[in-house]
Amino acid sequence: MAAFDGRRALVTGAAGGIGQAITRMLRAQGARVAVADRMLTDIVADAHLPGDLRDASYADGLPKAAHDALGGLDIVVNNAGVIIRGPVSETTDDDWDISLAVNLEGPFRICRAAIPLMAATGNGAIVNVASCWGLRPGPNHAVYCMTKAALASLTQCMGMDHAHQGIRINAVCPNEVNTPMLRTGFEKRGFDPDTAVAELGKTVPLGRIAEPEDIAEVVLFLASDAARYMVGALVEVNGGKAVQ
Ligand SMILES: NC(=O)c1ccc[n+]([C@@H]2O[C@H](COP(=O)([O-])OP(=O)(O)OC[C@H]3O[C@@H](n4cnc5c(N)ncnc54)[C@H](O)[C@@H]3O)[C@@H](O)[C@H]2O)c1
């Protein structure tokens, strides 16, 4: 029997680098997965729930939509995210609004709607994708770091508050991962992404930055029964590289 046989999962940001890996690996291990993102054209899944997380009613409705499409909801992965670069002095109102809406308000709304659905069965796991940069400050990404710090804190609080309902809420905190988020950042700054990723890998004690699957494995662990005694944990997945 596969680890996630019979489990029903909602994954946000499912069209992105880490989201695709999570979706593929959950399905390979028996889960049925509802995917959410702005565009989901080529994503193989059991239900497609496209939309923009900045739309509060969409975020509020996602867990129920996944629940109805899959016949229940056991796992939620709040993985969607945006990264806005720059110090506060260069942060626009739009930068602020989108960062808060996608990285923090979306997960808040989705958790708030998912918790009662999961409490009804007394069995659920929520995994939030935060960041090492939310645990310690990284340079020139002030609002991004703040949103991930807030998501980490929310995870710890919700973990405590909802454990008695049989719901485990934890977070993974990656450092750099080889995904479109990182690569487009290099492109925008005029660097060749392959060269930049290889150079960045030299700064990691393990010798390379993470691939999406390295992060997805830990998400799956936290969502699985193997993590049955973990609640409110912030699991750093960083190849040995601290935030510098
Ligand atoms: N790549 C890294 O180095 C890194 C490091 C630490 C944490 N993270 C976190 O990992 C998560 C996944 O990131 P990734 O690296 O796979 O990036 P990615 O850009 O490949 O994927 C992010 C996904 O979120 C979706 N998304 C963004 N805004 C949305 C909105 N308004 N509505 C719906 N969906 C929206 C995007 O469409 C995209 O598919 C994010 O939360 C990110 O902050 C990434």
The ligand as an SDF file (V2000), in Angstrom:
LIG
                    3D

 44 48  0  0  0  0  0  0  0  0999 V2000
   12.6030   28.9750   -5.0540 N   0  0  0  0  0  0  0  0  0  0  0  0
   13.1430   29.2970   -3.9030 C   0  0  0  0  0  0  0  0  0  0  0  0
   14.3530   29.5670   -3.8390 O   0  0  0  0  0  0  0  0  0  0  0  0
   12.3090   29.3060   -2.6380 C   0  0  0  0  0  0  0  0  0  0  0  0
   12.9760   29.4000   -1.4110 C   0  0  0  0  0  0  0  0  0  0  0  0
   12.2260   29.4170   -0.2340 C   0  0  0  0  0  0  0  0  0  0  0  0
   10.8540   29.3510   -0.2910 C   0  0  0  0  0  0  0  0  0  0  0  0
   10.2300   29.2680   -1.5140 N   0  0  0  0  0  0  0  0  0  0  0  0
    8.7650   29.2230   -1.5160 C   0  0  0  0  0  0  0  0  0  0  0  0
    8.3560   28.0640   -2.1740 O   0  0  0  0  0  0  0  0  0  0  0  0
    7.0320   28.2720   -2.7040 C   0  0  0  0  0  0  0  0  0  0  0  0
    6.9760   27.7820   -4.1370 C   0  0  0  0  0  0  0  0  0  0  0  0
    7.8530   28.5830   -4.9020 O   0  0  0  0  0  0  0  0  0  0  0  0
    8.6130   28.1250   -6.2430 P   0  0  0  0  0  0  0  0  0  0  0  0
   10.0470   28.3430   -5.9970 O   0  0  0  0  0  0  0  0  0  0  0  0
    8.1090   26.8150   -6.6870 O   0  0  0  0  0  0  0  0  0  0  0  0
    8.1580   29.3280   -7.1820 O   0  0  0  0  0  0  0  0  0  0  0  0
    7.3470   29.3410   -8.5480 P   0  0  0  0  0  0  0  0  0  0  0  0
    7.3220   30.7770   -8.9340 O   0  0  0  0  0  0  0  0  0  0  0  0
    7.8820   28.3430   -9.4890 O   0  0  0  0  0  0  0  0  0  0  0  0
    5.8870   28.8650   -8.0800 O   0  0  0  0  0  0  0  0  0  0  0  0
    5.0120   29.6930   -7.3450 C   0  0  0  0  0  0  0  0  0  0  0  0
    3.6090   29.4650   -7.8700 C   0  0  0  0  0  0  0  0  0  0  0  0
    2.7020   30.2910   -7.1190 O   0  0  0  0  0  0  0  0  0  0  0  0
    1.7320   30.7650   -8.0430 C   0  0  0  0  0  0  0  0  0  0  0  0
    1.1340   32.0290   -7.6270 N   0  0  0  0  0  0  0  0  0  0  0  0
    1.7800   33.2170   -7.4620 C   0  0  0  0  0  0  0  0  0  0  0  0
    0.8880   34.1840   -7.2540 N   0  0  0  0  0  0  0  0  0  0  0  0
   -0.3580   33.6140   -7.2880 C   0  0  0  0  0  0  0  0  0  0  0  0
   -1.6750   34.1100   -7.1610 C   0  0  0  0  0  0  0  0  0  0  0  0
   -1.9140   35.4180   -6.9760 N   0  0  0  0  0  0  0  0  0  0  0  0
   -2.7110   33.2350   -7.2470 N   0  0  0  0  0  0  0  0  0  0  0  0
   -2.4830   31.9070   -7.4610 C   0  0  0  0  0  0  0  0  0  0  0  0
   -1.2450   31.3790   -7.5940 N   0  0  0  0  0  0  0  0  0  0  0  0
   -0.2000   32.2380   -7.5270 C   0  0  0  0  0  0  0  0  0  0  0  0
    2.5150   31.0130   -9.3320 C   0  0  0  0  0  0  0  0  0  0  0  0
    1.6550   31.0850  -10.4730 O   0  0  0  0  0  0  0  0  0  0  0  0
    3.4800   29.8500   -9.3630 C   0  0  0  0  0  0  0  0  0  0  0  0
    3.0130   28.7800  -10.1420 O   0  0  0  0  0  0  0  0  0  0  0  0
    6.7390   29.7640   -2.5370 C   0  0  0  0  0  0  0  0  0  0  0  0
    5.8980   29.9770   -1.4380 O   0  0  0  0  0  0  0  0  0  0  0  0
    8.1180   30.3470   -2.2850 C   0  0  0  0  0  0  0  0  0  0  0  0
    8.0630   31.5460   -1.5650 O   0  0  0  0  0  0  0  0  0  0  0  0
   10.9230   29.2250   -2.6830 C   0  0  0  0  0  0  0  0  0  0  0  0
  1  2  1  0
  2  3  2  0
  2  4  1  0
  4  5  1  0
  4 44  2  0
  5  6  2  0
  6  7  1  0
  7  8  2  0
  8  9  1  0
  8 44  1  0
  9 10  1  0
  9 42  1  0
 10 11  1  0
 11 12  1  0
 11 40  1  0
 12 13  1  0
 13 14  1  0
 14 15  2  0
 14 16  1  0
 14 17  1  0
 17 18  1  0
 18 19  2  0
 18 20  1  0
 18 21  1  0
 21 22  1  0
 22 23  1  0
 23 24  1  0
 23 38  1  0
 24 25  1  0
 25 26  1  0
 25 36  1  0
 26 27  1  0
 26 35  1  0
 27 28  2  0
 28 29  1  0
 29 30  1  0
 29 35  2  0
 30 31  1  0
 30 32  2  0
 32 33  1  0
 33 34  2  0
 34 35  1  0
 36 37  1  0
 36 38  1  0
 38 39  1  0
 40 41  1  0
 40 42  1  0
 42 43  1  0
M  CHG  2   8   1  16  -1
M  END
$$$$
